[in-house]
Amino acid sequence: MSKRLMLGNEAAARGLYEGGCEFVSSYPGTPSTEITEFAAKYDDIYAEWAPNEKVAMESAWGASFAGHRSFCGMKHVGLNVAADPLFTISYTGVNAGMVICVADDPGMHSSQNEQDSRHYAIAAKLPMLEPSDSKESKEFAKLAYELSEKFDTAVILKMCTRVAHCQGIVEEEDRVKVAPKEYVKNQQKYIMTPANAIKKHPKVEERLNKLREWAETADVNRIEAGDDNTYGFITSSTSYNYVKEVFGDKYPVLKIGLINPLPDKKIKDFAGTVKNLVVIEELDGIIETHCNTLGLTPIGKDKFTNLGEFSQTVIANAFDIKKDVPFKFTEEIPARPPALCAGCPHRGLFYVLYKKKLTVHGDIGCYTLGAMPPLNALDSTVCMGASVSGLHGFNKIAPEKASNTVAVIGDSTFMHSGVTGLINIAYNESNSTVIILDNSITGMTGHQQNPTTGINLKGEPAGKVDLESLCKSIGINRVVVVDPYNLEECEKAVTEELAADEPSVIISRRPCALLKNVKHPGPIQCDKDKCVGCKACMKIGCPAISMVDGKCEIDATLCLGCGVCGQMCKLGALPLRKEITND
C-alpha cells in the first residue's frame, strides 16, 4: 500500500473509490468541487455534473435504489437546494449505500452566508460524520457506506474549507468489491404517501436510537487522555486540530467524529472526569446545546464566537496563552480587492449597465464581481437563480421601474435555477429583461462543464442545451445575442429590450477569457503620444490598466487584447479589438 499527500477532497474521493462507490452526481460548489473531479478519474465510478444539487441528490438516490453505492456532493448552500429530497430520503432509507457530502465555508471565503450544516443532519434525522483531516476524510467516506447499509440510511459527510483544501498523508488501499444489491419492489418502503410515511417516522426514530448506541463505542468518537484534568475539551473537525496544536496532550479531549447523533453516555462520563468542561466548535453551538440538554454546563459560546473560522491563535488567546509566531511580516501587505479578470467578457456588458444607471438584480458566480468599483453594476445578490425571480417580483409590483431594471445570470446558474424564474416571467407576464451572461463554462468554481457546453465531466461530447431555443420554447419571443466585447452592440440591445412592452432575454455570449481553447491576440500597447491621461479607460476596472506618470500603462502580463478599453478612448491611444477565436 502506498502513502502520499492528498487534499481532503481528494482523500474523500479516494474513500468513495475504496468504498465501492459506482455512481457520483454533484453540482460544483467551493469548497466541495474537487471531490467529484477526483472521483471522475476512477474508471470504476460513473461521475457527472448535474444541473443543480436537488437533481444530483435525487439521481444519487436513484442509483442507490437500483442497488449500487452512490454519492452526491455540494457546498452548504447547495444543501438548501437539495433539502426537499433530503428530508424524505431520511424516511425511505436506501437500498445500496448512499453518501451525501456537504462542505461548509466558515469565514465565507467563497460564499454568501455562513450556515452550519449540522442543523440539517439534526432536522432530517440523518447520521453525519465530520472528519478533521485528509486521513479521516478517506476513512469516514468508506465508513459512511458501511453505516448507510447497516442502518438503512443516507449518511452525510460534512467537510469544511480547511479540511477540504488542506493536505495530509493518506494510505491508499484496495477497492472494496461490493456486489450490487437486488432491487425488490417495496411500495411501503419507497412510496411516501401519507399512509406509508406515517409508518416510517417511528422507524426513523428507532434508527436514531440505534445510531446513538453505536456512537457510544464507535472509534470515531474517541477520548484522548491528558495529564491535567483542570480542563476537558469536547471538539470536532478543524477545531480538534487547533486544540491539539495549542495544548498538545496536556488536557483530555473527547474528539467527536459522528456529529449526529451524539453519544450521551460518553459525553456525560467524560464530563465527570474533568473540572471544567469546554466545547470548542466552529459556527453554532451544536455540541454545546446537546451538553446543556444532558444537564451539563460547559464553557462554550460564552468564550468562543459563533462567527467565522477558528485558529490556533483564537484558541490560545481565549486561554491567555502566548504562542510564538514563527514568522511575521515587517511590511504592510497592500490590499488586493477581488476583481473581474483581465479580458473577462462580463466587463463590457457591466460597463454598459453602469453607464445607463440601471437597477441590476445580480446572481451567484464570478460575475458577482461586477458589484466591485469602479463598475458598481449590481444592486442585489441573494442565491442561485434569485436574480430572475427577484426581477419578476420587482417589476410586477413596481411596473413603472421595469424600463430601468434588468437581471443578470450566468449560463450555468441559469440552468441550475434561473430557467424556472424565466418560466415564471413568461407565464405571469412581467415586462422583464433578463441578461444571460454566457461564458460557456461554470467559471467561479474552476471551469466545470454544464448543460450548455456540450461536454460532460469526463470531457466527452454530451447533450447541449440551446439557450435561444430554450428561452423561446417557454414563451419568450424576444431573444437577442450580443458580443460583450462590443460596447455599442450591448448598449443598443439593452436600450431596445428595455423599451419593449414584453418579456425579453439578452444573451451576452463570449467564452471565459481563461479557457484553454480560447486564443487571444495578445497584449495591446498604449500610444503615449495620444494619451492625455483622461482616465476614461480606467472606468472599466480592468486590472491590466493603470496610470503611470499621468499616462495609461498596459500590463503585458495581464492584457489579452480584448479591445474594450480601446472603445473607451476617444483619442485613439488604445487600439481596438483584434479577432479572438476558439479552437
ZABA-615273 format. One record per residue (C-alpha): chain; x, y, z; residue number from 1. Coordinates in steps of 0.1 Angstrom, whole numbers. Example, Ala and Ser with C-alpha at 12.3 -4.5 7.8 and 13.67 -1.06 7.14 Angstrom:
<pts>
(pt "A" (123 -45 78) 1)
(pt "A" (137 -11 71) 2)
</pts>
This chain:
<pts>
(pt "A" (0 0 0) 1)
(pt "A" (13 35 -9) 2)
(pt "A" (11 67 11) 3)
(pt "A" (10 102 -3) 4)
(pt "A" (-1 137 4) 5)
(pt "A" (-37 144 -6) 6)
(pt "A" (-61 173 -3) 7)
(pt "A" (-90 164 20) 8)
(pt "A" (-113 164 -11) 9)
(pt "A" (-90 141 -30) 10)
(pt "A" (-89 118 1) 11)
(pt "A" (-127 118 3) 12)
(pt "A" (-128 108 -34) 13)
(pt "A" (-103 80 -26) 14)
(pt "A" (-126 69 1) 15)
(pt "A" (-155 67 -23) 16)
(pt "A" (-135 46 -47) 17)
(pt "A" (-122 23 -20) 18)
(pt "A" (-157 20 -5) 19)
(pt "A" (-171 6 -37) 20)
(pt "A" (-189 37 -50) 21)
(pt "A" (-202 33 -85) 22)
(pt "A" (-223 65 -92) 23)
(pt "A" (-215 101 -85) 24)
(pt "A" (-237 131 -93) 25)
(pt "A" (-229 166 -80) 26)
(pt "A" (-231 203 -87) 27)
(pt "A" (-198 222 -83) 28)
(pt "A" (-196 245 -53) 29)
(pt "A" (-165 256 -34) 30)
(pt "A" (-152 240 -12) 31)
(pt "A" (-167 207 -23) 32)
(pt "A" (-160 207 -61) 33)
(pt "A" (-128 186 -62) 34)
(pt "A" (-143 156 -46) 35)
(pt "A" (-163 149 -77) 36)
(pt "A" (-135 159 -100) 37)
(pt "A" (-111 134 -84) 38)
(pt "A" (-138 108 -83) 39)
(pt "A" (-143 111 -120) 40)
(pt "A" (-107 100 -125) 41)
(pt "A" (-115 65 -114) 42)
(pt "A" (-128 43 -142) 43)
(pt "A" (-149 22 -119) 44)
(pt "A" (-170 52 -110) 45)
(pt "A" (-196 69 -132) 46)
(pt "A" (-194 106 -125) 47)
(pt "A" (-214 136 -137) 48)
(pt "A" (-223 172 -132) 49)
(pt "A" (-260 177 -126) 50)
(pt "A" (-278 209 -133) 51)
(pt "A" (-283 215 -96) 52)
(pt "A" (-280 199 -62) 53)
(pt "A" (-316 187 -60) 54)
(pt "A" (-312 168 -92) 55)
(pt "A" (-278 154 -81) 56)
(pt "A" (-293 141 -48) 57)
(pt "A" (-323 126 -65) 58)
(pt "A" (-300 109 -91) 59)
(pt "A" (-277 95 -64) 60)
(pt "A" (-308 82 -46) 61)
(pt "A" (-320 66 -78) 62)
(pt "A" (-286 48 -82) 63)
(pt "A" (-289 36 -46) 64)
(pt "A" (-325 25 -53) 65)
(pt "A" (-312 4 -82) 66)
(pt "A" (-287 -14 -58) 67)
(pt "A" (-254 5 -64) 68)
(pt "A" (-234 26 -39) 69)
(pt "A" (-238 62 -48) 70)
(pt "A" (-226 97 -38) 71)
(pt "A" (-236 133 -43) 72)
(pt "A" (-216 164 -33) 73)
(pt "A" (-224 201 -28) 74)
(pt "A" (-215 231 -7) 75)
(pt "A" (-235 242 23) 76)
(pt "A" (-259 265 3) 77)
(pt "A" (-264 237 -22) 78)
(pt "A" (-279 216 6) 79)
(pt "A" (-306 242 8) 80)
(pt "A" (-315 234 -28) 81)
(pt "A" (-314 197 -21) 82)
(pt "A" (-334 199 12) 83)
(pt "A" (-366 186 -3) 84)
(pt "A" (-353 151 -13) 85)
(pt "A" (-330 151 18) 86)
(pt "A" (-358 150 43) 87)
(pt "A" (-379 124 25) 88)
(pt "A" (-349 102 17) 89)
(pt "A" (-345 100 55) 90)
(pt "A" (-378 83 56) 91)
(pt "A" (-374 59 26) 92)
(pt "A" (-339 48 36) 93)
(pt "A" (-317 33 9) 94)
(pt "A" (-311 0 -9) 95)
(pt "A" (-273 3 -16) 96)
(pt "A" (-252 27 4) 97)
(pt "A" (-257 64 -2) 98)
(pt "A" (-233 92 9) 99)
(pt "A" (-241 129 8) 100)
(pt "A" (-212 153 12) 101)
(pt "A" (-218 189 22) 102)
(pt "A" (-189 213 26) 103)
(pt "A" (-193 243 49) 104)
(pt "A" (-174 275 44) 105)
(pt "A" (-167 292 78) 106)
(pt "A" (-153 326 72) 107)
(pt "A" (-172 328 39) 108)
(pt "A" (-142 326 17) 109)
(pt "A" (-164 320 -14) 110)
(pt "A" (-200 320 -1) 111)
(pt "A" (-229 343 6) 112)
(pt "A" (-236 331 41) 113)
(pt "A" (-220 311 69) 114)
(pt "A" (-246 285 77) 115)
(pt "A" (-239 254 98) 116)
(pt "A" (-250 222 80) 117)
(pt "A" (-251 202 112) 118)
(pt "A" (-286 217 117) 119)
(pt "A" (-297 198 86) 120)
(pt "A" (-285 164 99) 121)
(pt "A" (-304 170 131) 122)
(pt "A" (-336 183 114) 123)
(pt "A" (-335 155 88) 124)
(pt "A" (-326 129 114) 125)
(pt "A" (-297 116 94) 126)
(pt "A" (-263 105 107) 127)
(pt "A" (-234 129 100) 128)
(pt "A" (-197 121 100) 129)
(pt "A" (-172 150 104) 130)
(pt "A" (-135 144 95) 131)
(pt "A" (-107 165 109) 132)
(pt "A" (-81 159 82) 133)
(pt "A" (-73 141 50) 134)
(pt "A" (-68 107 66) 135)
(pt "A" (-102 108 82) 136)
(pt "A" (-118 122 51) 137)
(pt "A" (-109 89 33) 138)
(pt "A" (-117 67 63) 139)
(pt "A" (-151 84 70) 140)
(pt "A" (-162 82 34) 141)
(pt "A" (-156 44 34) 142)
(pt "A" (-173 41 68) 143)
(pt "A" (-203 61 56) 144)
(pt "A" (-212 33 32) 145)
(pt "A" (-210 7 60) 146)
(pt "A" (-232 28 82) 147)
(pt "A" (-256 35 53) 148)
(pt "A" (-263 -1 46) 149)
(pt "A" (-262 -12 83) 150)
(pt "A" (-287 13 94) 151)
(pt "A" (-307 17 61) 152)
(pt "A" (-300 54 58) 153)
(pt "A" (-282 80 37) 154)
(pt "A" (-252 93 56) 155)
(pt "A" (-239 129 54) 156)
(pt "A" (-202 135 53) 157)
(pt "A" (-195 171 65) 158)
(pt "A" (-164 188 52) 159)
(pt "A" (-153 224 56) 160)
(pt "A" (-129 247 38) 161)
(pt "A" (-99 238 58) 162)
(pt "A" (-104 201 58) 163)
(pt "A" (-113 201 21) 164)
(pt "A" (-83 221 10) 165)
(pt "A" (-55 212 34) 166)
(pt "A" (-32 183 27) 167)
(pt "A" (-24 153 48) 168)
(pt "A" (-8 119 44) 169)
(pt "A" (-32 92 32) 170)
(pt "A" (-27 55 28) 171)
(pt "A" (-41 41 -4) 172)
(pt "A" (-59 7 -1) 173)
(pt "A" (-76 -16 -25) 174)
(pt "A" (-111 -10 -36) 175)
(pt "A" (-138 -30 -18) 176)
(pt "A" (-157 -53 -42) 177)
(pt "A" (-194 -48 -35) 178)
(pt "A" (-220 -68 -53) 179)
(pt "A" (-250 -48 -64) 180)
(pt "A" (-280 -53 -42) 181)
(pt "A" (-311 -67 -57) 182)
(pt "A" (-339 -43 -63) 183)
(pt "A" (-371 -56 -48) 184)
(pt "A" (-404 -38 -53) 185)
(pt "A" (-414 -24 -19) 186)
(pt "A" (-441 2 -20) 187)
(pt "A" (-444 6 17) 188)
(pt "A" (-407 15 19) 189)
(pt "A" (-403 37 -11) 190)
(pt "A" (-436 54 -19) 191)
(pt "A" (-440 82 6) 192)
(pt "A" (-477 88 6) 193)
(pt "A" (-491 99 39) 194)
(pt "A" (-503 64 48) 195)
(pt "A" (-468 50 43) 196)
(pt "A" (-448 79 56) 197)
(pt "A" (-466 80 89) 198)
(pt "A" (-455 44 95) 199)
(pt "A" (-419 53 86) 200)
(pt "A" (-414 81 111) 201)
(pt "A" (-412 57 141) 202)
(pt "A" (-386 37 122) 203)
(pt "A" (-366 68 117) 204)
(pt "A" (-366 75 154) 205)
(pt "A" (-357 39 161) 206)
(pt "A" (-328 42 137) 207)
(pt "A" (-315 72 155) 208)
(pt "A" (-316 53 188) 209)
(pt "A" (-296 25 173) 210)
(pt "A" (-271 50 159) 211)
(pt "A" (-268 66 194) 212)
(pt "A" (-259 32 208) 213)
(pt "A" (-233 27 181) 214)
(pt "A" (-219 61 187) 215)
(pt "A" (-211 52 224) 216)
(pt "A" (-184 27 214) 217)
(pt "A" (-175 38 179) 218)
(pt "A" (-138 46 172) 219)
(pt "A" (-148 79 155) 220)
(pt "A" (-158 92 190) 221)
(pt "A" (-126 88 210) 222)
(pt "A" (-113 100 243) 223)
(pt "A" (-77 111 244) 224)
(pt "A" (-61 111 279) 225)
(pt "A" (-44 141 293) 226)
(pt "A" (-20 148 323) 227)
(pt "A" (-42 176 338) 228)
(pt "A" (-79 174 343) 229)
(pt "A" (-84 211 350) 230)
(pt "A" (-100 213 316) 231)
(pt "A" (-115 187 293) 232)
(pt "A" (-123 196 257) 233)
(pt "A" (-151 183 235) 234)
(pt "A" (-144 192 199) 235)
(pt "A" (-146 181 163) 236)
(pt "A" (-135 189 127) 237)
(pt "A" (-107 216 124) 238)
(pt "A" (-112 228 160) 239)
(pt "A" (-98 195 172) 240)
(pt "A" (-66 202 153) 241)
(pt "A" (-63 237 169) 242)
(pt "A" (-69 223 204) 243)
(pt "A" (-42 197 200) 244)
(pt "A" (-17 222 185) 245)
(pt "A" (-23 247 214) 246)
(pt "A" (-24 222 243) 247)
(pt "A" (-8 191 230) 248)
(pt "A" (-16 162 253) 249)
(pt "A" (-19 183 285) 250)
(pt "A" (-57 181 288) 251)
(pt "A" (-81 152 280) 252)
(pt "A" (-100 155 248) 253)
(pt "A" (-133 139 235) 254)
(pt "A" (-129 140 198) 255)
(pt "A" (-163 137 180) 256)
(pt "A" (-164 121 146) 257)
(pt "A" (-201 113 144) 258)
(pt "A" (-217 147 150) 259)
(pt "A" (-252 134 148) 260)
(pt "A" (-265 116 168) 261)
(pt "A" (-241 124 196) 262)
(pt "A" (-231 99 223) 263)
(pt "A" (-249 108 255) 264)
(pt "A" (-232 85 280) 265)
(pt "A" (-198 90 266) 266)
(pt "A" (-202 128 269) 267)
(pt "A" (-215 126 305) 268)
(pt "A" (-188 101 315) 269)
(pt "A" (-161 123 301) 270)
(pt "A" (-176 154 318) 271)
(pt "A" (-174 136 351) 272)
(pt "A" (-136 132 348) 273)
(pt "A" (-127 169 344) 274)
(pt "A" (-131 200 365) 275)
(pt "A" (-141 223 336) 276)
(pt "A" (-158 211 305) 277)
(pt "A" (-151 231 274) 278)
(pt "A" (-167 228 240) 279)
(pt "A" (-148 242 210) 280)
(pt "A" (-167 241 177) 281)
(pt "A" (-169 265 148) 282)
(pt "A" (-201 284 140) 283)
(pt "A" (-231 273 160) 284)
(pt "A" (-231 257 194) 285)
(pt "A" (-245 223 183) 286)
(pt "A" (-224 202 207) 287)
(pt "A" (-227 227 235) 288)
(pt "A" (-265 228 232) 289)
(pt "A" (-266 190 234) 290)
(pt "A" (-244 191 265) 291)
(pt "A" (-269 215 280) 292)
(pt "A" (-298 191 274) 293)
(pt "A" (-278 165 293) 294)
(pt "A" (-277 188 323) 295)
(pt "A" (-241 198 318) 296)
(pt "A" (-228 234 318) 297)
(pt "A" (-198 236 295) 298)
(pt "A" (-177 266 286) 299)
(pt "A" (-187 273 250) 300)
(pt "A" (-200 302 231) 301)
(pt "A" (-197 325 261) 302)
(pt "A" (-159 322 254) 303)
(pt "A" (-158 313 217) 304)
(pt "A" (-176 332 189) 305)
(pt "A" (-201 317 165) 306)
(pt "A" (-187 339 138) 307)
(pt "A" (-160 328 112) 308)
(pt "A" (-132 304 114) 309)
(pt "A" (-111 295 145) 310)
(pt "A" (-73 291 145) 311)
(pt "A" (-46 282 170) 312)
(pt "A" (-44 319 179) 313)
(pt "A" (-81 322 186) 314)
(pt "A" (-79 292 210) 315)
(pt "A" (-47 303 226) 316)
(pt "A" (-60 339 232) 317)
(pt "A" (-91 325 248) 318)
(pt "A" (-69 309 275) 319)
(pt "A" (-44 338 277) 320)
(pt "A" (-17 316 262) 321)
(pt "A" (11 334 244) 322)
(pt "A" (20 314 212) 323)
(pt "A" (53 320 194) 324)
(pt "A" (47 335 160) 325)
(pt "A" (71 317 136) 326)
(pt "A" (71 345 110) 327)
(pt "A" (58 380 110) 328)
(pt "A" (56 404 80) 329)
(pt "A" (76 436 87) 330)
(pt "A" (58 455 60) 331)
(pt "A" (21 461 54) 332)
(pt "A" (7 440 26) 333)
(pt "A" (-11 461 0) 334)
(pt "A" (-48 454 -3) 335)
(pt "A" (-58 431 -32) 336)
(pt "A" (-96 435 -37) 337)
(pt "A" (-113 409 -59) 338)
(pt "A" (-119 419 -95) 339)
(pt "A" (-131 405 -128) 340)
(pt "A" (-101 391 -147) 341)
(pt "A" (-84 410 -175) 342)
(pt "A" (-103 402 -207) 343)
(pt "A" (-134 390 -188) 344)
(pt "A" (-163 391 -212) 345)
(pt "A" (-186 403 -185) 346)
(pt "A" (-168 436 -181) 347)
(pt "A" (-181 453 -212) 348)
(pt "A" (-217 444 -205) 349)
(pt "A" (-214 456 -169) 350)
(pt "A" (-200 489 -180) 351)
(pt "A" (-230 494 -202) 352)
(pt "A" (-254 487 -173) 353)
(pt "A" (-234 511 -151) 354)
(pt "A" (-233 537 -177) 355)
(pt "A" (-271 535 -182) 356)
(pt "A" (-276 537 -144) 357)
(pt "A" (-298 506 -144) 358)
(pt "A" (-310 487 -113) 359)
(pt "A" (-294 453 -117) 360)
(pt "A" (-305 421 -99) 361)
(pt "A" (-274 400 -96) 362)
(pt "A" (-267 363 -91) 363)
(pt "A" (-241 338 -79) 364)
(pt "A" (-210 334 -100) 365)
(pt "A" (-178 352 -109) 366)
(pt "A" (-200 380 -124) 367)
(pt "A" (-209 389 -89) 368)
(pt "A" (-176 408 -90) 369)
(pt "A" (-194 433 -112) 370)
(pt "A" (-205 448 -79) 371)
(pt "A" (-170 460 -72) 372)
(pt "A" (-158 495 -81) 373)
(pt "A" (-154 512 -105) 374)
(pt "A" (-182 493 -122) 375)
(pt "A" (-206 492 -92) 376)
(pt "A" (-231 475 -115) 377)
(pt "A" (-251 453 -92) 378)
(pt "A" (-279 461 -67) 379)
(pt "A" (-285 427 -52) 380)
(pt "A" (-272 392 -49) 381)
(pt "A" (-291 366 -28) 382)
(pt "A" (-288 330 -41) 383)
(pt "A" (-287 309 -73) 384)
(pt "A" (-315 320 -96) 385)
(pt "A" (-328 348 -74) 386)
(pt "A" (-319 375 -99) 387)
(pt "A" (-346 363 -123) 388)
(pt "A" (-373 356 -98) 389)
(pt "A" (-364 388 -79) 390)
(pt "A" (-367 408 -111) 391)
(pt "A" (-401 394 -118) 392)
(pt "A" (-414 404 -83) 393)
(pt "A" (-397 438 -85) 394)
(pt "A" (-413 446 -119) 395)
(pt "A" (-447 431 -111) 396)
(pt "A" (-452 453 -81) 397)
(pt "A" (-435 483 -95) 398)
(pt "A" (-441 482 -133) 399)
(pt "A" (-431 518 -137) 400)
(pt "A" (-395 507 -129) 401)
(pt "A" (-393 479 -154) 402)
(pt "A" (-378 501 -181) 403)
(pt "A" (-348 507 -159) 404)
(pt "A" (-343 473 -143) 405)
(pt "A" (-326 441 -155) 406)
(pt "A" (-314 407 -141) 407)
(pt "A" (-280 392 -149) 408)
(pt "A" (-273 355 -145) 409)
(pt "A" (-246 331 -158) 410)
(pt "A" (-253 302 -182) 411)
(pt "A" (-246 275 -155) 412)
(pt "A" (-266 293 -129) 413)
(pt "A" (-294 298 -154) 414)
(pt "A" (-296 260 -159) 415)
(pt "A" (-293 255 -122) 416)
(pt "A" (-323 275 -111) 417)
(pt "A" (-327 305 -133) 418)
(pt "A" (-348 289 -160) 419)
(pt "A" (-377 283 -136) 420)
(pt "A" (-377 320 -128) 421)
(pt "A" (-378 328 -165) 422)
(pt "A" (-407 305 -170) 423)
(pt "A" (-425 324 -142) 424)
(pt "A" (-418 357 -161) 425)
(pt "A" (-432 343 -193) 426)
(pt "A" (-462 326 -176) 427)
(pt "A" (-472 355 -153) 428)
(pt "A" (-462 381 -179) 429)
(pt "A" (-440 407 -162) 430)
(pt "A" (-423 431 -185) 431)
(pt "A" (-388 420 -176) 432)
(pt "A" (-354 418 -193) 433)
(pt "A" (-331 390 -183) 434)
(pt "A" (-294 390 -194) 435)
(pt "A" (-278 356 -196) 436)
(pt "A" (-240 360 -193) 437)
(pt "A" (-230 330 -214) 438)
(pt "A" (-193 325 -209) 439)
(pt "A" (-196 288 -219) 440)
(pt "A" (-184 273 -186) 441)
(pt "A" (-190 273 -148) 442)
(pt "A" (-164 299 -141) 443)
(pt "A" (-163 307 -104) 444)
(pt "A" (-157 271 -92) 445)
(pt "A" (-129 264 -116) 446)
(pt "A" (-142 257 -152) 447)
(pt "A" (-166 228 -148) 448)
(pt "A" (-189 219 -177) 449)
(pt "A" (-226 224 -176) 450)
(pt "A" (-256 215 -198) 451)
(pt "A" (-250 244 -222) 452)
(pt "A" (-214 235 -231) 453)
(pt "A" (-220 202 -249) 454)
(pt "A" (-192 184 -229) 455)
(pt "A" (-196 162 -198) 456)
(pt "A" (-175 158 -167) 457)
(pt "A" (-152 133 -184) 458)
(pt "A" (-145 158 -213) 459)
(pt "A" (-166 138 -237) 460)
(pt "A" (-193 151 -261) 461)
(pt "A" (-226 154 -244) 462)
(pt "A" (-261 168 -249) 463)
(pt "A" (-262 205 -253) 464)
(pt "A" (-289 229 -244) 465)
(pt "A" (-295 257 -269) 466)
(pt "A" (-303 288 -248) 467)
(pt "A" (-320 307 -276) 468)
(pt "A" (-343 278 -284) 469)
(pt "A" (-350 271 -247) 470)
(pt "A" (-360 307 -240) 471)
(pt "A" (-383 308 -270) 472)
(pt "A" (-399 275 -261) 473)
(pt "A" (-410 287 -227) 474)
(pt "A" (-427 318 -242) 475)
(pt "A" (-400 344 -246) 476)
(pt "A" (-405 359 -280) 477)
(pt "A" (-377 385 -279) 478)
(pt "A" (-342 368 -277) 479)
(pt "A" (-311 387 -289) 480)
(pt "A" (-275 376 -288) 481)
(pt "A" (-247 402 -283) 482)
(pt "A" (-209 402 -280) 483)
(pt "A" (-200 418 -247) 484)
(pt "A" (-167 430 -262) 485)
(pt "A" (-188 453 -284) 486)
(pt "A" (-200 481 -262) 487)
(pt "A" (-221 497 -289) 488)
(pt "A" (-239 465 -297) 489)
(pt "A" (-245 458 -260) 490)
(pt "A" (-259 493 -253) 491)
(pt "A" (-282 491 -284) 492)
(pt "A" (-296 457 -273) 493)
(pt "A" (-302 468 -237) 494)
(pt "A" (-319 500 -248) 495)
(pt "A" (-342 482 -272) 496)
(pt "A" (-352 454 -249) 497)
(pt "A" (-359 476 -220) 498)
(pt "A" (-381 497 -243) 499)
(pt "A" (-401 466 -255) 500)
(pt "A" (-435 460 -240) 501)
(pt "A" (-430 423 -233) 502)
(pt "A" (-405 400 -216) 503)
(pt "A" (-371 396 -233) 504)
(pt "A" (-338 379 -230) 505)
(pt "A" (-304 392 -240) 506)
(pt "A" (-277 365 -243) 507)
(pt "A" (-242 381 -237) 508)
(pt "A" (-221 354 -254) 509)
(pt "A" (-183 353 -252) 510)
(pt "A" (-162 324 -237) 511)
(pt "A" (-144 329 -204) 512)
(pt "A" (-111 345 -211) 513)
(pt "A" (-92 319 -191) 514)
(pt "A" (-105 289 -211) 515)
(pt "A" (-76 270 -226) 516)
(pt "A" (-93 267 -260) 517)
(pt "A" (-97 305 -264) 518)
(pt "A" (-70 321 -284) 519)
(pt "A" (-62 357 -277) 520)
(pt "A" (-44 382 -300) 521)
(pt "A" (-21 392 -272) 522)
(pt "A" (-15 424 -252) 523)
(pt "A" (-20 459 -267) 524)
(pt "A" (1 489 -262) 525)
(pt "A" (-8 525 -253) 526)
(pt "A" (2 552 -277) 527)
(pt "A" (17 576 -251) 528)
(pt "A" (18 604 -276) 529)
(pt "A" (-20 603 -280) 530)
(pt "A" (-28 596 -243) 531)
(pt "A" (-38 627 -224) 532)
(pt "A" (-44 610 -191) 533)
(pt "A" (-82 615 -191) 534)
(pt "A" (-86 581 -173) 535)
(pt "A" (-116 571 -195) 536)
(pt "A" (-100 537 -199) 537)
(pt "A" (-100 532 -161) 538)
(pt "A" (-138 533 -159) 539)
(pt "A" (-140 496 -169) 540)
(pt "A" (-119 485 -139) 541)
(pt "A" (-95 462 -159) 542)
(pt "A" (-66 451 -137) 543)
(pt "A" (-43 453 -168) 544)
(pt "A" (-47 491 -170) 545)
(pt "A" (-30 516 -147) 546)
(pt "A" (-19 552 -148) 547)
(pt "A" (18 559 -146) 548)
(pt "A" (32 594 -147) 549)
(pt "A" (-2 607 -160) 550)
(pt "A" (-3 582 -189) 551)
(pt "A" (-21 549 -195) 552)
(pt "A" (0 519 -188) 553)
(pt "A" (-9 484 -201) 554)
(pt "A" (5 454 -181) 555)
(pt "A" (15 430 -209) 556)
(pt "A" (15 400 -185) 557)
(pt "A" (-23 405 -179) 558)
(pt "A" (-37 421 -211) 559)
(pt "A" (-53 397 -235) 560)
(pt "A" (-62 422 -262) 561)
(pt "A" (-100 422 -258) 562)
(pt "A" (-101 458 -270) 563)
(pt "A" (-129 470 -247) 564)
(pt "A" (-106 498 -234) 565)
(pt "A" (-100 509 -269) 566)
(pt "A" (-136 517 -273) 567)
(pt "A" (-134 539 -242) 568)
(pt "A" (-106 560 -256) 569)
(pt "A" (-118 588 -280) 570)
(pt "A" (-83 599 -289) 571)
(pt "A" (-71 565 -303) 572)
(pt "A" (-44 559 -277) 573)
(pt "A" (-56 524 -273) 574)
(pt "A" (-62 500 -303) 575)
(pt "A" (-95 483 -309) 576)
(pt "A" (-100 446 -306) 577)
(pt "A" (-84 421 -329) 578)
(pt "A" (-101 389 -338) 579)
(pt "A" (-103 363 -309) 580)
(pt "A" (-110 327 -318) 581)
(pt "A" (-120 295 -302) 582)
(pt "A" (-105 262 -312) 583)
</pts>
